[in-house]
């Protein structure tokens, strides 16, 4: 295999890598097929960065060499090559060079590791793929029992893509949970799965990326991304869409009525609480406690079981009107414009 190294961002748009595979297959928690298409076409809209995701990614990259060192020390993994920013460990597919994979580390299967992890003896002495993952303890439930292949589906898709490109048999995940709990997960090549991945990513490249044809949207957010690129139009609605337009109008009315009903319900419950608490006595009422008395918590029960709690909750918000009036420069500097699509049925005529 020919190693691909030193690629720029522009060059990466010419490849489908392992991190793209889950999105193309529809199993990524972050990207849809449309997201990958727009990224490869250089048409992805600029959005505010996902700071949480970026922090996790940077943390993982910083800990990658540490995790590999821990695999060597704790599991006696014989690492033969690491991927570094200076020398990325990248490979291209022999048949389709636009299929690429970057392998975090490569390792040689030794007899002791094969016995410990149950690796088939036929693989002893061979070079296999390795992936590093860092996981918060709260998210570790996505993984199954250590030393099994029970990894999240998006990681499995990425690993299978790497095995397809490198034509190897095994990916060893080194998963660091928290700061010091290192768990190994071996994932073996599955020919049927790889054949499916190969068909889908190759089709995606030719039928969508090169052809300039976006894949079907996966949800409303995808629809909005495509609507932002679509010119104005007047279209004849099908019978199915006509029915949905009517249903949308009904749901909008129902939502407005539900909000009004929610307000009325809260009013009636609150009035009951005030009466039962002795604040309201018939039409006369009584004197309220002094201004220094803190608002209490009111618990409604039935047969001794709680059914509702009424309690004050404080929330601090910026007074935008005052900010614009007193500090217009700061308000302008810190404001961010947003846009969205409205789906408005025609106004109904009142009878």
N, C-alpha and C positions, 0 to 999 in steps of 0.2 A: 504494500500500500504506500501511496505517496503522501507524505505528511504535508499538511497545509499550515504554514506559520506566517506570522506577521501580517495578517489581513487587516485592512482598514474597515471602518464602518461601511463605506461604500461597497467594498468587496464582499462584506458579509451579506449584503442584500442579494448577492448572486448565489447564495447557498441556502439550503435547508439543513439546519443543524439539529442536534439532539434536543435543544431547548424549544425548538419550533414544533417538534413532532407531537407533543401532547395537545397543543392548540389546534393543529391540523386535524387530529383524530377526535377532537371534541371532548377531551378528558382533562383539560387544563383548568385549574381554578382561577386563572388570571386572563388567559387569552382565548378568543374564539377563532375559528378559521378565518373570519373576516379580518380580525386584528393582525394575524400573520400575513394575510394577503396585502393589507395596506402597508405593513412594515416592509415587506419585500418589494413593493412597488414604489416605496418612498413617498407614500401618500397619507401616512398616518398623521392625524391632526395633533398639533401640539397641545398637550394638556398639562396641568400642574403635576409635578412629579409625585409619585406615591412614596412619600418619605419613609413610611414604615417598611414597605417592600425593599426600598433602596438600602435602608439600614440593615435589614436581614441579609441582603445579598452581600454587602460589604463585610459584614461580620463573618459570613460564611467563607468569603475569600481570604480574610485575615487568618481564620482558624484552619484553613485547608492544610497547610504544611504541618500544623500541630497535630491534626487528626492523623495524618499519614505517619508521623513519628510515633504516635500512640499505637497505631496498628503494628508497626515494627516492634515496639517494645512489649506490648501486651499480648499480641497474637503471633509474633514471629513471622509476619508477612514479609516475604522477600521482594521488596519494591525494586524494580529495575529502571523505572523512568518516571519522572514527575513532570506535570505540565506547569510551566512558569510563564509569567507575562513576557519575559524575554524570549523564551523558547516554548510556545504553546504546542501541546501534544495533539495536533490535529491530523485527521485522516480524511481522504476522499474515497468515495465508492468507485470500484473498478469499472463498473458499467455506466453509471451515471455520476460524473464528477461533481454535479451540483448538489449531491447528497454528501454532507460533511459531518464529522463528529470530533469533538474535543474530549479527550479522555483525561480525567483528573490525574490518574496514575496507572502505571502498568506493573504487574507483579508476576512472579514465577511461582507456579504451584509446586510446593515442596511436599514431601511425604508426610511430614508432621502436620502441616496445615490441612492436607487432604484428609488425614485421619480425624482431625479435630472437627472439621466442618462437613465431613461426609462427601468430599469431592471425589468423583470417580477416579480410580487409579490411572485410567488411560490419559488423564489430563496432567499427571505429574510431569514436571519439566516444561510444560507449555506456558506461554505468556498470555495473560488474560487482562480484561479491563477492570478498572477500579473507579468508583465514584465516592465522593465525600459529601455528606449531608450533615448540617447542624440543625438541631431541633430543640425548640423550647419544651420543657417538661410537660406543659399543658397540652402541647400538640403531639406528644409522643404516642397517643392512643391511635394515631393513624397507622402506626407500624404494629405488626403482630409480634409474635414471640421471636426473640433473637435467634440467629443461626437458621432461620427459615427464609422463604422468599416472599414473605408477607410485607411488601412495601406498598406505599400509595400508588395508585394506578398511573398518575402522571410521571412518577419516577420510573416505574416499570416501562412505560412507553419510551422514555428517554434512553433507558438502558438497552432496550431491544433495538432501538435505532442505532445505537453505538455498536452493538454486536453485529448488526446487519452490515454496517459500513466497514468495520474492521475484520469481519468474517471470523469472529472468535466465538467461544462457547459459553463464557461465564463472565458476569459482572459482579464484583464484590463491593457491596455498599459498606462503607465505614460511617456509621451514624453516631454522632456525638449528641447525646441528650443532656441538656444543661451544660455544665462546665467540665464534668469528669466521668460521665457514664458512657463509655464507648461500646457500641453493639455492632456485630457483623451480620450482614444479610446477603447470602449468595443467591443470585438470580441467574438461572440457566437459559440458554438460547431455546426458543420455541419456534420451530420452522413455520408452523401455521400462522402464528402471530406475526412473525417477521414478513411472511408473504403478504399478509393483509396490510401491514404498515407500508411495505414497499409499493404496493399497488396504489394506496391512497396518497402517499407523498409524491410519487411520480406523476399521478394524475393531477394532483393539486398544482404542481409546478407547470405542467404543459397546458392544462385546461383552464387554469385560472391566472397564475402569475404571468406567464409568457403571453397568454391570449388576452390579458387585460379584462377578464370577466370575473367580477367578484363572486365569491361563494354566497349561498343563501344566508341571510341574517339568522342568528341563533336566538335573538331576543330583541326587545324594544330598543335597547341601547345600540345594537347593531343597525337597526332600522334608521335611527337618528343619524348615525355616522354616514349612512348612504344618502339620506335626505339632504344633508348639508351639501352634498355634491350635485344634487339633482336640480335642473332648471325648472321653472314654473311649468305647470301642465294642467289641462282640463281633460278628465278621463270619464268614460261611461262606466258607472258602477255595475258590477255583476249582481245577480240576485242574492248571492251569498253575502257580498260586501254591503249591499243595500240593507239587508237584515241586520248586519253588524253595526251599521251606522245608526239604525233605529235603536238597537240595544245600547249603544254608547250614550245616546241621548237620554234613555231611561235611567241608566246607571248614574249619569251626572245629576239628574233630578233626584235620584234616590240618595246620592251622597249628600246633596244639599239638605234634603229632608232629614237625613240621619243626623247631620250636625245640629239642625234645629231641635230635633228630638233629644239629642244628648244634652243640650243646654237645658231643656225643660226638665229632664229627669234629674239632673244635678240640682236644679232649683228645688224640686219637690223633696229630694232626699235631704238637702241642706236645711230646708225649712223644718222638716221632721226632726233633725238633729237639734236645731235651736230650740224647738218646743220641748223635746224630751230632756234637754240639758237645762231647762228652766230659764233660758234667755227670753223666749217668747211665751207669754201667758195670756192666751186669748187675744183680744185686741189691745189690751193694756200694756203688755210686755213688762219688763222690769229694768232697773238700772243695770247697765253693763259694768263689769269689773273695771278697775282703774287702768290707766294707760300703761302702767308698768307690768301688768299681768301678761305673761307670754301665752300665745295661742296654744291650746291643748290639742291632743290627739283624740279623735272620736272613733270608737270601734263599734260597729253594728254587728250583733250576733243573733243567732236563731238556735234555740235549744242549746245554748252554751257554745255553739260553734261560730267562729268569725265568718262574716259574709262580706264586709266592706270596711275599709279604714279611710277616714277623712283626716288628712293632716296637711299642714302648711309646708310647702317646699319653696325654698329661696333659690332664685336664679339671677345671676348678674349678667346684664347685657350692656353693650355699648349704646349710648344715646347718640345714634347716628345723626339725628336732626341737629342736636346741639354741637356735635363735632363738626358738621358741615358749616354751621353758622359761626362758631368761634375759631375753628382751625381748618379753613377750607383747603389749605395746601396739604396738611396731613391727611385729611379725608380723601383727597384726590389721589395722593400717593399710595394710600393703603386700600383703596377700593379696587374691586375686580369685577369686570363686566362679564355677565353670563348670558347665554341665549338658549332657548329651547323651543320645540315645536308644540303648538297647541292643536288639538283635534276638536274643532268646534262644529257641532251640528248646527244647521240653520235655526234661527229663532222661531219658535212655534207661535203661530198667530193665536191671540187670545179671543175666545168667543164671547 
